[in-house]
């Protein structure tokens, strides 16, 4: 990428901003050395890594690389045989720990963040190095007593020797003689020896070694003879401590040196991850996103608008202006390849050009850009600019010469796949020649299909851009009421220079402005008025478009809410159905138990006819439950019966809902109810659920025969598969099946519950163990399905 262009665009300031979000020096250096790339695959990879880092921060907003340092130099020193200081070893431990934690975080999210994990998985965990340093070095960077048993003993001896020495010196100070000869009642240290301050006039009052004299010369720092031996012992222990510390640090340094390559590699990978996180943090602070990358046709055929490499920036903001930046939207390379921006000199044309160039450079450096997500950026082979003010122009050249030298450099380097930025094209010279030169330069880049953005204040270039295919006008809006620039870019409408309005706004005397306006050539004022009118109309249409877009987005939002409500209602409906099914299944199981109890009672009566009646009722209930119909039966549509139609004590009736026969015991004319007996049970019923059965000789036997025939025709499977059923469904399904099997006179049934966790198997075997229709049960044998099956033997009459 062109270095001079990056300087003009102030790309270095963007790098400095990114660097502020890094955690340590290496990733900071990497940020400050970021360069745009023209390699499509490399740029794509960097942007996708940035997107993953943004996703990571959304999941863990407070994530950072942690306490990490660029320890490569100290590790290299260890590899050269040098003994590292405790603080350096502590930084190594902290860095290894931070790298390991970062790797662990990304390992948990490897499915969602494959690119970041691809970096992190290269980090080599060195827990033994971490543990050995942690066991020896404190968080403050000091060697702790427990670093070795010998060090602990030495330091224990040091503490005792020091306490004894100090006690001895304090006793001298506190003595009556001490009060006379001591300058101050303190104990201090000189040259590693403990001393007391003695008045110079009392020198002969105490025997000892003078280690120092005060600056005033009135105080001697004396080590009494009586403590010299204690001081010697203390110095010996200090020497032993220093040697032991040296040995421990050497061992730790040797351990670090053995893993120099792994540690150095870990630091580099961690810096790479930290830089990705820094980009994501920058994006979070500026609402930046990764643009979509587009490519150029390799064959170079066809006009620019047929190329796929269109540049589209939507709601793009200059990254160095913060909240003051006015968003711009522009698309170049689809319908035209050259954009000519006109407008007032103070209207922001240069900022617009810099915004386009800087955002393209950021994207090609793998950085998120402050623009909306639909922005599209081609990977240019170079971005070339001629943007400058008086401060950036070399002293030895005129303004025009400086600009022309830049244009020459660009024409020599730019290709069909380049982006060219030209600020105030053809300026700083005679307007007629400058305008002609500007038109020829634009035609040169148009013929080479080079995407170009140029700014100018020449009026004839507006007409040139309007009439030349492949060029498009754009303008920076000017508020006709406040006479101030709005800095809003409008594509398709040329802008006026508004020089007179700007001069007036800046405070130039009114008579000067009026005189200048009168000096304008005929038609110039009308042209500026027309341009202003067109600009105003386009602004009105743009505002209308935004209103319609907002209404459309609101309609889409309401549709999404309605769809969400519909999904919620469907879910609630399914929950209610499921809850109802569970309740019905529970009630059905209870009913089955009651019916079995009734059948058991009937068996005791030894009445074959009544047993068959109970079986028929049980079959009816079973069929109703199997079809999931659990509503009270209303019976056939017949006229309502009354007691006047002949139902009386002793008659036989049929209970329509259960298909069960009963004998009438008594009647109640007033309430239109009858008392009936079924087996041992007596109940009062209304007439809607019963019908009278005519007493025909021999009918009872025929009915019994018919019931047996119907039951015998029932087809019941020899096995029941309960796999996949919920625990609460198992008992009901099993109970229903056992009743059907009993009605079909099966002697044996195979219940399949599978292995799984064993929950269904336990429910099945607990249930059949107490079931009245089950004679015995056992686990399946090898050829029958093993323990995933239970074989049930049924009771038979």
C-alpha positions in Angstrom: 0.0 0.0 0.0 1.2 3.5 -0.9 3.0 4.9 2.2 2.5 8.5 1.2 -1.3 8.0 0.8 -1.5 6.4 4.3 0.2 9.5 5.7 -2.3 11.8 3.9 -5.2 9.7 5.2 -3.8 9.8 8.8 -3.9 6.0 9.0 -1.3 6.1 11.7 -3.8 7.7 14.1 -6.2 4.8 13.6 -3.4 2.4 14.5 -2.7 4.4 17.6 -6.4 4.2 18.6 -6.4 0.4 18.2 -3.1 0.1 20.2 -4.9 1.7 23.2 -7.1 -1.4 23.4 -4.2 -3.9 23.5 -3.1 -5.6 26.8 0.7 -5.7 26.4 3.6 -4.4 24.5 3.9 -7.0 21.7 0.3 -6.7 20.6 0.6 -3.0 20.9 3.6 -3.1 18.5 1.6 -5.3 16.1 -1.2 -2.7 16.1 1.2 0.2 15.5 2.6 -1.7 12.5 -0.7 -2.7 10.9 -0.6 -2.4 7.1 -3.4 -2.7 4.5 -3.0 -5.8 2.4 -4.0 -6.5 -1.2 -4.3 -10.2 -0.7 -8.0 -11.1 -0.7 -7.6 -14.3 1.3 -5.5 -12.6 4.0 -7.9 -9.6 4.3 -10.9 -12.0 4.5 -9.2 -14.1 7.2 -8.4 -11.0 9.3 -11.9 -9.6 9.0 -13.5 -12.9 9.9 -11.2 -13.2 12.9 -12.3 -9.7 13.9 -16.0 -10.7 13.6 -15.4 -13.7 15.8 -13.6 -11.5 18.4 -16.7 -9.3 18.4 -18.9 -12.3 18.9 -16.6 -13.5 21.8 -16.9 -10.1 23.5 -20.7 -10.3 23.2 -20.6 -13.6 25.1 -17.9 -12.4 27.6 -18.0 -8.6 27.7 -15.2 -8.3 30.3 -12.8 -10.7 28.6 -9.2 -9.6 28.2 -5.8 -11.3 27.8 -5.1 -10.6 31.5 -1.8 -10.0 33.2 0.6 -10.7 30.3 4.0 -9.3 29.3 6.4 -9.7 26.4 8.7 -12.1 28.2 10.6 -13.2 25.0 13.7 -11.4 26.0 14.0 -12.7 29.6 13.3 -16.2 28.3 16.1 -15.8 25.8 18.4 -14.7 28.7 17.5 -17.8 30.6 18.3 -19.9 27.6 21.7 -18.2 27.5 22.4 -19.5 31.0 21.6 -16.3 33.0 19.8 -16.5 36.3 16.5 -14.6 36.2 15.3 -12.3 38.9 12.2 -13.2 40.9 10.1 -10.4 39.2 11.0 -11.7 35.7 10.0 -15.3 36.8 6.7 -13.9 38.2 6.0 -12.2 34.8 6.7 -15.5 33.1 4.3 -17.4 35.4 1.6 -14.7 34.9 2.0 -14.7 31.1 1.8 -18.5 30.9 -1.2 -18.5 33.2 -3.0 -15.8 31.1 -2.3 -17.7 27.9 -3.6 -20.9 29.3 -6.8 -19.3 30.5 -7.4 -17.6 27.2 -6.9 -20.9 25.4 -9.4 -22.5 27.9 -12.0 -19.9 27.2 -11.7 -20.4 23.4 -11.7 -24.1 23.8 -15.2 -24.0 25.3 -16.4 -21.9 22.3 -14.4 -23.6 19.6 -17.6 -24.5 17.7 -18.7 -20.9 17.4 -15.2 -19.4 17.0 -13.2 -21.7 14.8 -10.7 -19.1 13.5 -9.8 -17.8 17.0 -9.6 -21.4 18.2 -7.3 -22.2 15.3 -4.8 -19.7 16.8 -5.4 -20.6 20.5 -5.0 -24.3 20.1 -1.3 -23.7 19.2 -0.7 -22.4 22.7 1.3 -25.0 24.7 0.2 -25.3 28.3 3.2 -25.6 30.7 1.6 -26.2 34.1 4.8 -27.6 35.7 6.6 -24.3 35.0 3.6 -22.3 36.4 3.4 -24.5 39.5 7.2 -24.4 40.2 7.3 -20.6 40.0 4.1 -20.1 42.0 5.5 -22.4 44.7 8.6 -20.2 45.0 7.7 -16.6 44.1 5.0 -14.5 45.9 2.6 -12.2 44.1 4.8 -9.3 45.1 7.8 -10.8 43.3 9.6 -12.1 46.5 11.0 -15.5 47.2 8.9 -17.2 49.8 10.2 -19.2 52.8 8.6 -22.4 51.5 10.7 -22.3 48.2 12.9 -24.9 49.8 13.3 -26.6 53.3 16.8 -25.2 53.6 15.7 -21.6 52.9 12.9 -22.0 55.5 15.5 -23.1 58.1 17.9 -20.3 57.2 15.2 -17.7 57.4 14.0 -19.0 60.7 17.6 -18.8 62.1 17.9 -15.3 60.7 14.7 -14.1 62.4 15.9 -15.5 65.8 19.4 -14.1 65.4 18.1 -10.7 64.4 15.7 -10.6 67.4 18.4 -11.6 69.8 20.8 -8.9 68.5 18.1 -6.2 68.6 17.1 -7.2 72.1 20.7 -6.9 73.2 21.1 -3.5 71.6 17.8 -2.3 73.1 19.0 -3.3 76.6 22.1 -1.2 76.1 20.0 1.8 75.0 17.6 1.4 77.9 20.3 1.1 80.5 21.2 4.1 82.7 24.5 4.5 81.0 22.8 4.3 77.6 20.5 7.2 78.4 23.7 9.3 78.9 25.6 8.3 75.8 23.0 7.6 73.2 22.0 10.4 70.8 18.6 8.9 70.0 17.1 5.7 71.3 17.0 3.9 67.9 18.8 1.0 66.3 19.9 1.5 62.7 22.1 -0.3 60.1 25.4 0.6 58.5 27.2 -1.6 56.0 25.0 -4.6 57.0 25.8 -4.2 60.7 23.4 -3.1 63.4 24.6 0.0 65.3 23.4 2.6 67.8 23.9 6.4 67.5 26.4 7.6 70.2 27.2 11.2 71.1 30.8 12.0 70.0 31.7 13.3 73.4 30.7 9.9 74.9 32.9 7.9 72.5 35.1 6.5 75.3 32.1 5.5 77.4 31.4 2.4 75.1 33.8 0.0 73.4 32.9 -1.0 69.8 33.5 -0.5 66.1 32.6 2.9 64.5 31.0 2.2 61.2 29.9 5.7 60.3 29.8 9.4 61.4 26.8 11.7 60.9 27.1 14.6 58.4 27.2 17.1 61.3 30.0 15.1 63.0 28.3 15.0 66.4 27.1 11.4 66.2 29.0 8.2 65.8 27.3 5.0 64.7 28.9 2.3 66.9 28.5 -1.5 67.0 29.2 -2.4 70.6 31.9 -5.1 71.2 29.4 -7.2 73.0 27.2 -7.6 69.9 29.9 -8.1 67.3 29.8 -11.9 67.5 26.0 -11.8 67.2 26.4 -9.5 64.2 28.9 -12.0 62.6 26.5 -14.9 63.0 23.8 -12.8 61.4 26.0 -11.9 58.4 26.8 -15.6 57.9 23.1 -16.5 57.8 22.5 -13.7 55.3 25.2 -15.1 53.1 23.7 -18.6 53.3 20.3 -17.2 52.5 21.7 -15.4 49.4 23.3 -18.6 48.1 20.2 -20.6 48.6 18.1 -18.0 46.8 20.6 -18.0 44.0 20.3 -21.8 43.7 16.5 -21.8 43.6 16.4 -19.0 41.0 18.9 -20.9 38.9 16.8 -24.1 39.0 13.7 -22.1 38.0 15.6 -20.4 35.2 16.9 -23.7 33.8 13.3 -24.9 33.8 12.2 -21.9 31.8 15.1 -22.2 29.4 14.1 -25.8 28.5 10.9 -24.5 27.1 12.1 -21.3 25.3 10.6 -22.1 21.9 7.1 -23.0 23.4 7.0 -19.9 25.6 8.1 -17.6 22.8 5.5 -19.2 20.5 2.8 -18.8 23.2 3.6 -15.1 23.5 3.3 -14.6 19.8 -0.1 -16.4 19.6 -1.4 -14.6 22.6 -0.5 -11.3 21.1 -2.3 -12.3 17.9 -5.4 -13.1 19.9 -5.0 -9.9 22.0 -4.9 -7.8 18.8 -8.1 -9.4 17.5 -9.7 -8.6 20.9 -8.4 -5.0 20.6 -10.1 -4.7 17.2 -13.3 -6.0 18.7 -13.1 -3.5 21.6 -12.5 -0.7 19.1 -15.5 -1.9 17.1 -17.7 -1.9 20.2 -16.7 1.6 21.2 -17.3 3.0 17.7 -20.2 0.8 16.5 -17.9 -0.5 13.7 -18.6 -3.7 11.7 -16.7 -5.8 9.2 -17.6 -4.9 5.6 -18.5 -7.5 2.9 -15.5 -8.1 0.6 -16.0 -8.0 -3.2 -13.7 -9.1 -6.0 -12.8 -7.8 -9.5 -13.2 -9.6 -12.8 -9.8 -11.2 -13.5 -10.1 -10.8 -17.2 -10.6 -7.0 -16.9 -13.3 -7.0 -19.7 -16.4 -4.9 -19.7 -17.1 -1.5 -18.3 -16.6 -0.7 -14.7 -20.3 -1.0 -13.8 -20.2 -4.7 -14.9 -17.4 -5.5 -12.4 -18.2 -7.2 -9.2 -15.7 -5.0 -7.3 -18.2 -2.2 -6.4 -17.4 0.0 -3.4 -20.4 0.6 -1.2 -20.2 2.5 2.0 -23.4 2.9 4.0 -23.7 5.3 6.9 -19.9 5.6 6.9 -18.3 7.9 9.5 -14.8 9.3 9.7 -13.1 7.3 12.4 -11.1 10.3 13.8 -14.1 12.7 14.2 -16.0 10.7 16.8 -19.6 11.8 17.5 -19.1 14.9 15.3 -18.8 12.8 12.1 -21.7 13.2 9.7 -22.5 9.8 8.1 -22.2 9.5 4.3 -23.5 6.8 1.9 -22.0 6.2 -1.5 -21.6 3.4 -4.1 -19.0 3.5 -6.8 -18.2 0.9 -9.4 -21.6 -0.3 -10.2 -23.3 2.5 -12.3 -20.2 4.7 -12.6 -16.5 4.5 -11.8 -15.7 8.1 -11.1 -17.5 10.3 -8.5 -17.0 14.1 -8.7 -17.9 15.9 -5.5 -18.6 19.6 -5.6 -19.7 22.1 -3.0 -18.5 24.9 -0.8 -14.8 25.1 0.2 -15.7 24.7 3.9 -18.4 22.1 3.2 -16.5 18.9 4.0 -15.4 17.6 0.6 -11.9 16.7 1.9 -13.4 14.9 4.9 -15.6 12.9 2.5 -12.7 11.8 0.4 -10.6 11.0 3.4 -13.5 9.0 4.9 -13.7 6.8 1.8 -10.0 6.3 1.5 -9.4 5.7 5.2 -12.3 3.2 5.6 -11.0 1.2 2.6 -7.5 1.1 4.1 -8.9 0.0 7.4 -10.9 -2.8 5.9 -7.8 -4.0 3.9 -5.8 -4.0 7.2 -8.4 -6.4 8.7 -10.1 -3.7 10.8 -13.8 -3.2 11.4 -15.0 0.1 9.9 -17.5 2.6 11.3 -20.2 1.9 8.8 -23.3 -0.2 8.6 -23.1 -4.0 7.9 -24.3 -3.8 4.2 -21.1 -1.9 3.3 -19.0 -3.6 0.6 -15.3 -3.1 -0.1 -13.2 -4.5 -2.9 -9.7 -5.5 -2.1 -7.8 -2.9 -4.1 -4.2 -3.5 -5.2 -3.5 0.1 -4.0 -5.1 3.3 -2.7 -3.5 6.4 -4.1 -4.3 9.9 -3.0 -3.5 13.5 -3.7 -4.8 15.2 -0.6 -2.9 18.0 1.1 -2.9 21.4 2.7 -0.2 24.1 3.0 1.4 22.3 6.0 1.9 19.1 4.0 3.4 20.8 0.9 7.1 20.7 0.6 8.9 24.1 1.0 10.7 23.8 -2.3 7.6 23.3 -4.5 4.7 25.5 -5.4 1.2 24.2 -4.5 0.4 23.3 -8.0 3.7 21.5 -8.6 3.3 19.5 -5.4 -0.2 18.4 -6.5 1.0 17.5 -10.0 3.9 15.5 -8.6 1.4 13.4 -6.7 -0.8 13.0 -9.8 2.2 11.8 -11.8 3.1 9.3 -9.1 -0.5 8.0 -9.1 -0.7 7.7 -12.9 2.5 5.6 -12.9 1.2 3.2 -10.2 -2.6 3.0 -10.4 -4.3 0.1 -12.2 -7.8 -1.0 -13.0 -8.0 -2.5 -9.5 -6.8 0.7 -7.7 -8.7 3.4 -5.8 -7.6 7.0 -6.7 -8.5 10.0 -4.5 -8.0 13.5 -5.8 -8.8 16.5 -3.7 -9.4 19.9 -5.4 -8.4 18.5 -8.8 -6.9 21.1 -11.1 -6.7 23.7 -8.4 -4.0 26.2 -7.4 -3.6 27.4 -11.0 -5.4 29.3 -13.8 -9.1 28.2 -13.6 -9.3 27.7 -17.4 -6.2 25.5 -17.7 -6.9 23.9 -14.3 -10.4 22.8 -15.4 -9.1 21.5 -18.7 -6.4 19.5 -16.9 -8.9 18.1 -14.4 -11.2 16.9 -17.2 -8.3 15.2 -19.0 -7.1 13.5 -15.8 -10.6 12.2 -15.1 -10.8 10.8 -18.7 -7.4 9.1 -18.3 -8.6 7.2 -15.2 -12.0 6.5 -16.9 -10.3 4.9 -19.8 -8.4 2.6 -17.5 -11.5 1.8 -15.5 -9.8 3.0 -12.3 -12.2 3.8 -9.5 -11.8 7.5 -8.7 -13.2 10.0 -6.3 -12.4 13.7 -7.0 -13.4 17.0 -5.5 -13.5 20.3 -7.2 -15.1 23.7 -7.1 -15.0 24.3 -10.9 -18.5 24.8 -12.2 -17.8 23.4 -15.7 -16.7 20.0 -14.2 -20.3 19.6 -12.9 -21.6 19.7 -16.5 -18.7 17.5 -17.6 -19.6 14.8 -15.0 -23.3 15.1 -15.9 -22.8 14.5 -19.6 -19.9 11.9 -19.5 -20.9 8.3 -19.1 -19.1 6.6 -16.2 -19.0 9.8 -14.2 -21.4 10.9 -11.5 -21.9 14.2 -9.7 -22.2 14.5 -5.9 -22.5 17.4 -3.6 -22.1 18.4 0.0 -25.4 20.0 1.0 -25.7 23.6 2.0 -28.6 24.8 4.2 -30.3 27.6 2.3 -31.8 29.0 5.5 -28.8 29.1 7.9 -26.3 29.5 5.0 -24.2 26.8 6.7 -22.8 23.5 5.3 -24.6 20.4 6.5 -21.7 18.0 5.5 -24.3 15.6 4.1 -23.2 13.9 0.8 -25.9 13.7 -1.9 -25.1 11.6 -4.9 -26.6 12.6 -8.3 -26.8 16.4 -7.7 -23.9 18.8 -8.2 -23.2 21.3 -5.5 -22.6 25.1 -5.8 -19.5 26.7 -4.4 -21.7 29.0 -2.3 -18.7 31.3 -2.1 -20.7 34.4 -1.6 -23.0 32.8 1.0 -20.0 31.5 2.8 -18.2 34.9 2.8 -21.4 36.5 4.2 -21.7 33.8 6.9 -18.1 34.4 7.9 -18.8 38.1 8.4 -17.6 39.8 5.2 -19.3 43.3 4.9 -22.6 43.1 3.1 -21.7 45.8 0.5 -18.7 43.6 -0.7 -20.9 40.5 -1.0 -23.6 42.5 -2.9 -21.1 44.0 -5.3 -19.6 40.6 -6.0 -23.0 39.2 -6.7 -23.7 42.0 -9.2 -20.4 41.2 -11.0 -21.3 37.6 -11.7 -21.7 36.8 -15.4 -25.3 36.6 -16.6 -26.9 33.2 -15.9 -24.4 32.3 -13.2 -26.8 33.3 -10.4 -29.7 31.4 -12.1 -27.5 28.3 -12.4 -26.7 28.4 -8.7 -30.4 29.0 -7.9 -31.3 26.0 -10.0 -28.7 23.8 -8.3 -30.0 24.9 -4.9 -33.5 24.1 -6.0 -32.5 20.7 -7.2 -30.6 20.0 -4.1 -33.5 21.0 -1.9 -35.9 18.8 -3.9 -33.6 15.8 -3.6 -33.3 16.4 0.1 -37.1 16.4 0.3 -37.3 13.1 -1.6 -34.6 11.6 0.6 -36.5 12.5 3.7 -39.7 11.0 2.2 -37.7 7.8 1.4 -36.5 7.7 5.0 -40.0 8.0 6.3 -41.2 5.3 4.0 -38.3 3.1 5.0 -39.0 3.7 8.7 -42.7 2.7 8.1 -41.7 -0.4 6.2 -39.3 -1.4 9.0 -42.0 -0.8 11.6 -44.4 -3.0 9.6 -41.8 -5.7 9.5 -41.2 -5.4 13.2 -45.0 -5.7 13.9 -45.1 -8.8 11.6 -42.2 -10.3 13.5 -44.1 -9.6 16.8 -47.3 -11.1 15.4 -45.4 -14.2 14.2 -43.7 -14.5 17.6 -47.1 -14.2 19.4 -48.5 -16.9 17.0 -45.6 -19.2 17.8 -46.2 -18.6 21.5 -49.9 -19.3 21.3 -49.2 -22.5 19.4 -46.7 -23.6 22.0 -49.2 -22.8 24.8 -51.8 -24.8 22.8 -49.4 -27.8 22.6 -48.7 -27.5 26.4 -52.4 -27.5 27.2 -53.0 -30.5 24.9 -50.1 -32.4 26.5 -51.3 -31.5 30.0 -54.8 -32.7 29.1 -53.5 -35.9 27.6 -51.5 -36.6 30.8 -54.6 -36.0 32.9 -56.8 -38.1 30.7 -54.2 -40.9 30.8 -54.1 -40.7 34.6 -57.9 -40.8 34.9 -58.0 -43.7 32.4 -55.6 -45.7 34.5 -57.7 -45.0 37.6 -60.8 -46.2 35.7 -59.0 -49.4 34.6 -58.1 -50.1 38.2 -61.8 -49.7 39.2 -62.9 -52.0 36.4 -60.4 -54.6 37.4 -61.7 -54.4 40.9 -65.3 -54.9 39.6 -64.2 -57.8 37.5 -62.5 -59.4 40.5 -65.7 -59.0 42.5 -67.7 -60.6 39.7 -65.4 -63.5 39.5 -66.1 -64.2 43.2 -69.8 -64.7 42.2 -68.8 -67.4 39.7 -71.3 -66.0 37.2 -70.0 -66.5 33.6 -72.7 -64.2 32.3 -71.8 -61.3 34.5 -68.1 -61.8 33.9 -68.7 -61.6 30.2 -70.7 -58.4 30.7 -67.8 -56.8 32.6 -65.3 -57.9 29.9 -67.5 -56.3 27.3 -67.7 -53.0 29.3 -63.9 -53.1 29.7 -63.4 -53.7 26.0 -65.6 -50.7 25.2 -63.7 -48.4 27.6 -60.4 -49.7 26.2 -61.5 -48.9 22.6 -62.6 -45.4 23.6 -59.2 -44.7 25.2 -57.2 -46.1 22.3 -58.9 -43.7 19.9 -58.1 -40.8 22.3 -61.8 -40.0 22.6 -62.6 -39.0 26.2 -66.0 -37.3 26.0 -69.3 -38.4 27.5 -71.2 -40.5 25.0 -74.6 -39.1 24.2 -75.8 -42.4 22.7 -77.9 -42.8 19.6 -80.2 -40.0 18.6 -83.4 -41.5 19.9 -86.4 -39.8 21.5 -86.0 -39.2 25.2 -87.4 -42.1 27.3 -89.8 -41.6 30.2 -90.9 -43.9 33.0 -94.3 -44.0 31.4 -92.8 -46.1 28.5 -92.6 -49.1 30.7 -89.2 -49.2 32.6 -89.9 -50.6 36.0 -88.5 -52.7 38.8 -87.2 -56.0 37.6 -86.5 -54.8 34.0 -83.1 -55.3 32.4 -81.5 -52.2 30.9 -78.2 -51.4 29.1 -75.9 -48.6 30.2 -75.2 -46.9 26.8 -71.8 -45.4 27.7 -70.2 -48.6 29.1 -72.4 -51.2 27.2 -73.1 -52.8 30.6 -76.4 -54.5 31.5 -78.1 -53.8 34.8 -81.2 -54.7 36.7 -83.7 -52.0 37.7 -84.4 -52.0 41.5 -86.8 -49.1 41.9 -88.1 -46.0 40.1 -88.6 -42.3 41.1 -91.4 -40.8 39.0 -90.9 -37.3 40.4 -87.2 -37.0 39.5 -87.4 -39.4 36.5 -84.6 -41.5 37.8 -84.1 -45.2 38.4 -82.0 -47.2 40.9 -80.1 -50.0 39.2 -77.7 -52.8 40.3 -74.5 -53.8 38.5 -72.8 -56.6 40.2 -72.6 -55.6 43.9 -72.9 -51.9 43.0 -76.2 -49.9 43.3 -76.5 -46.4 41.7 -79.2 -43.9 40.7 -79.2 -42.9 37.0 -81.1 -40.5 34.8 -82.9 -42.0 31.7 -80.7 -40.3 29.1 -77.8 -42.8 29.4 -79.9 -46.1 29.5 -82.1 -48.2 27.2 -84.5 -51.0 27.9 -83.7 -54.5 26.7 -86.6 -56.7 25.7 -86.7 -60.0 27.6 -86.7 -62.7 24.9 -86.5 -66.4 26.0 -83.0 -67.6 25.5 -81.7 -64.1 24.8 -79.3 -64.1 27.7 -77.5 -67.2 26.3 -77.3 -65.7 22.8 -76.0 -62.5 24.1 -73.3 -64.3 26.1 -72.3 -66.2 23.0 -72.2 -63.1 20.9 -69.9 -61.3 23.3 -67.5 -64.2 23.4 -67.5 -64.2 19.6 -66.7 -60.4 19.5 -64.0 -60.8 22.1 -62.4 -63.7 20.3 -62.1 -61.7 17.1 -60.0 -59.0 18.8 -56.5 -58.9 17.4 -54.0 -58.1 20.1 -50.2 -58.1 19.5 -48.1 -60.5 21.4 -45.7 -57.7 22.4 -45.8 -54.1 23.5 -43.0 -51.6 22.6 -42.6 -48.9 25.3 -39.3 -47.5 24.0 -39.5 -43.7 23.6 -42.4 -43.2 25.9 -42.3 -40.8 28.8 -42.3 -42.2 32.3 -45.8 -40.9 33.0 -47.2 -42.6 29.9 -45.8 -46.1 30.7 -48.3 -47.3 33.3 -51.3 -46.2 31.3 -50.1 -47.9 28.1 -49.0 -51.0 29.9 -52.3 -51.3 31.9 -54.3 -50.8 28.7 -52.3 -53.5 26.9 -52.6 -56.0 29.7 -56.4 -55.6 29.7 -56.5 -56.1 25.9 -54.3 -59.2 26.2 -56.5 -60.7 28.9 -59.6 -60.1 26.9 -58.0 -61.8 23.9 -57.1 -64.8 26.2 -53.4 -64.4 25.7 -51.3 -66.5 28.0 -48.0 -64.7 27.5 -46.9 -61.2 26.4 -43.5 -59.6 25.6 -43.0 -56.1 27.0 -40.1 -54.2 25.2 -38.6 -51.4 27.3 -35.0 -51.4 26.1 -31.9 -50.9 28.3 -31.4 -47.1 28.5 -31.1 -45.7 32.0 -33.3 -48.5 33.4 -36.1 -46.1 34.4 -38.8 -47.6 32.1 -37.7 -51.2 33.0 -38.1 -50.4 36.7 -41.6 -48.9 36.2 -42.7 -51.9 34.1 -41.6 -54.5 36.6 -42.9 -52.7 39.6 -46.3 -52.3 37.9 -46.7 -55.9 36.7 -45.6 -57.2 40.1 -48.9 -56.0 41.6 -51.2 -56.2 38.6 -54.2 -58.5 39.1 -54.1 -59.9 35.5 -50.4 -60.9 35.8 -49.6 -64.4 37.1 -45.8 -64.0 36.9 -43.0 -62.2 35.0 -39.4 -62.6 34.2 -36.5 -60.9 32.3 -36.1 -61.9 28.7 -33.6 -64.6 27.9 -30.7 -64.2 25.5 -32.7 -64.9 22.4 -35.7 -62.9 23.6 -34.0 -59.5 24.0 -32.3 -60.0 27.4 -32.8 -57.5 30.1 -34.3 -55.0 27.6 -37.5 -57.2 27.6 -39.9 -58.4 30.3 -41.9 -61.6 29.6 -45.3 -61.5 31.4 -47.5 -64.6 32.1 -51.2 -63.7 32.3 -53.9 -65.1 34.5 -56.3 -67.4 32.6 -59.8 -68.6 33.6 
